[in-house]
Amino acid sequence: MAVVIPNGNFAGNSFSIIIIVLLIVIFQLRERKVKLRSLIIMPVILSLFTLPIVYMEMYSIFNIAVIFAGLLIGVLMGMLIGKFMKVKIHEDGSMILKGSFLAVLMWIAIIIIRIYGRSVLSSMGIMDLNLLTSVFLIMALGAMISRRVYIYRIYMNFKKDNIPSKD
């Protein structure tokens, strides 16, 4: 088995990138069994890493507006992705979730813009790369949280509809 270790030169090592992206796509698009309480784990972990990075970029009104717009876009994207996700709920409370192709495309677009957007942004002078990274991080966080809230609402509606009556 070969281990792929990134060396910092992602553009020159495209074969490694292709393998990593294919593995992530395969893992993301498979069906997996999820307990309700595990829906909160990844948003909490992502929040712990994302919020300090984003906070450091909130030093001007423009940056705050751009980050807030990124959060709003992320929340809307998460709701859209949640609508396309297939959720199967078992009697024991576990759910079978299949990843969304739209979420995987969003993730790939963020990586491509992060890697190749550096030269374009620096030449145009529109936006700092740190601000761009913060916007994409907050978009991913907003999308993840709103998608999980959407799945939670589906679960609660299922539970409400399947409560046995006491008649």
C-alpha positions as CSV (number, residue, x, y, z in Angstrom):
1,M,0.0,0.0,0.0
2,A,1.4,3.4,-0.9
3,V,1.1,6.3,1.4
4,V,0.6,9.7,-0.2
5,I,2.3,12.5,1.7
6,P,1.7,16.0,0.5
7,N,4.9,18.0,0.1
8,G,3.5,21.5,-0.1
9,N,3.8,21.5,-3.9
10,F,0.2,20.5,-4.8
11,A,0.2,21.9,-8.3
12,G,3.3,19.8,-9.3
13,N,2.0,16.6,-7.7
14,S,-1.4,16.3,-9.5
15,F,-1.5,12.5,-9.3
16,S,-1.5,12.6,-5.5
17,I,-4.3,15.2,-5.6
18,I,-6.4,13.1,-7.9
19,I,-6.0,10.0,-5.6
20,I,-6.9,12.0,-2.5
21,V,-9.9,13.6,-4.2
22,L,-11.2,10.3,-5.5
23,L,-10.9,8.7,-2.0
24,I,-12.7,11.5,-0.4
25,V,-15.5,11.4,-3.1
26,I,-15.9,7.7,-2.6
27,F,-16.1,8.0,1.2
28,Q,-18.5,11.0,1.0
29,L,-20.9,9.4,-1.5
30,R,-21.3,6.1,0.3
31,E,-24.2,5.3,2.6
32,R,-23.4,5.3,6.3
33,K,-25.2,4.7,9.6
34,V,-25.4,7.7,11.8
35,K,-26.8,8.2,15.3
36,L,-28.6,11.4,16.1
37,R,-26.1,12.6,18.7
38,S,-23.2,12.2,16.3
39,L,-24.6,14.9,14.0
40,I,-23.3,17.5,16.4
41,I,-19.7,16.3,16.6
42,M,-18.3,17.6,13.3
43,P,-19.9,21.0,13.5
44,V,-18.4,21.5,16.9
45,I,-15.0,20.4,15.8
46,L,-15.2,22.5,12.7
47,S,-16.4,25.5,14.7
48,L,-13.4,25.2,17.1
49,F,-11.0,25.5,14.2
50,T,-13.0,27.9,12.0
51,L,-14.2,30.6,14.3
52,P,-10.7,31.8,15.6
53,I,-9.4,32.0,12.0
54,V,-12.5,33.9,10.9
55,Y,-12.4,36.2,13.9
56,M,-8.9,37.4,13.0
57,E,-10.1,38.6,9.7
58,M,-13.0,40.7,11.1
59,Y,-11.1,44.0,11.4
60,S,-13.0,46.1,8.9
61,I,-16.6,46.6,7.8
62,F,-15.9,45.2,4.4
63,N,-14.4,42.0,5.8
64,I,-17.3,41.6,8.2
65,A,-19.8,42.1,5.4
66,V,-18.0,39.6,3.1
67,I,-17.7,37.0,5.9
68,F,-21.4,37.4,6.8
69,A,-22.3,37.1,3.1
70,G,-20.2,33.9,3.0
71,L,-22.1,32.5,6.1
72,L,-25.4,33.3,4.5
73,I,-24.5,31.6,1.3
74,G,-23.2,28.6,3.2
75,V,-26.4,28.3,5.2
76,L,-28.5,28.5,2.0
77,M,-26.3,25.9,0.3
78,G,-26.5,23.6,3.3
79,M,-30.3,23.8,3.2
80,L,-30.2,23.0,-0.6
81,I,-27.8,20.1,-0.1
82,G,-30.0,18.8,2.8
83,K,-33.1,18.7,0.5
84,F,-31.2,16.5,-1.9
85,M,-29.9,14.1,0.8
86,K,-31.5,10.7,1.2
87,V,-32.3,10.1,4.8
88,K,-33.6,6.7,6.0
89,I,-34.6,6.3,9.6
90,H,-34.7,3.0,11.4
91,E,-36.8,2.0,14.4
92,D,-33.8,2.0,16.7
93,G,-33.3,5.8,16.0
94,S,-30.3,5.4,13.7
95,M,-30.3,7.0,10.3
96,I,-28.8,5.9,7.0
97,L,-27.4,8.9,5.2
98,K,-25.9,9.1,1.8
99,G,-23.6,11.9,1.0
100,S,-24.6,14.6,-1.4
101,F,-22.9,15.0,-4.8
102,L,-23.6,18.7,-4.5
103,A,-21.6,18.9,-1.2
104,V,-18.7,17.1,-2.8
105,L,-18.7,19.5,-5.7
106,M,-18.8,22.4,-3.3
107,W,-15.8,21.0,-1.4
108,I,-13.8,20.4,-4.6
109,A,-14.6,24.0,-5.8
110,I,-13.3,25.4,-2.5
111,I,-10.1,23.5,-2.8
112,I,-9.5,24.5,-6.4
113,I,-10.2,28.2,-5.7
114,R,-7.9,28.0,-2.6
115,I,-5.0,26.5,-4.6
116,Y,-5.4,28.4,-7.9
117,G,-7.1,31.6,-6.6
118,R,-4.0,32.9,-4.8
119,S,-2.3,34.1,-8.0
120,V,-5.4,35.6,-9.5
121,L,-6.4,37.4,-6.3
122,S,-3.0,38.8,-5.6
123,S,-2.7,40.1,-9.2
124,M,-6.1,41.7,-9.1
125,G,-5.7,43.2,-5.6
126,I,-9.4,42.6,-4.8
127,M,-9.3,40.4,-1.8
128,D,-6.7,39.1,0.6
129,L,-6.1,35.3,0.5
130,N,-6.7,35.1,4.3
131,L,-10.1,36.7,3.9
132,L,-10.9,34.4,1.0
133,T,-10.0,31.4,3.2
134,S,-12.1,32.7,6.0
135,V,-15.1,33.2,3.7
136,F,-14.8,29.6,2.5
137,L,-14.3,28.2,6.0
138,I,-17.4,30.0,7.2
139,M,-19.4,28.9,4.1
140,A,-18.4,25.3,4.9
141,L,-19.4,25.7,8.5
142,G,-22.7,27.3,7.7
143,A,-23.5,24.7,5.1
144,M,-22.6,21.9,7.5
145,I,-24.7,23.3,10.4
146,S,-27.7,24.1,8.3
147,R,-27.6,20.6,6.6
148,R,-27.4,19.0,10.1
149,V,-30.3,21.1,11.3
150,Y,-32.3,20.1,8.3
151,I,-31.6,16.4,8.9
152,Y,-32.5,16.9,12.6
153,R,-35.8,18.4,11.6
154,I,-36.5,15.4,9.3
155,Y,-35.7,13.1,12.2
156,M,-38.0,14.9,14.7
157,N,-40.8,15.0,12.2
158,F,-40.4,11.2,11.7
159,K,-40.4,10.7,15.5
160,K,-43.5,12.9,15.9
161,D,-45.4,11.0,13.2
162,N,-44.5,7.6,14.5
163,I,-45.3,8.0,18.2
164,P,-47.8,5.4,19.1
165,S,-51.1,6.8,20.3
166,K,-52.3,6.2,23.9
167,D,-55.9,5.4,22.9
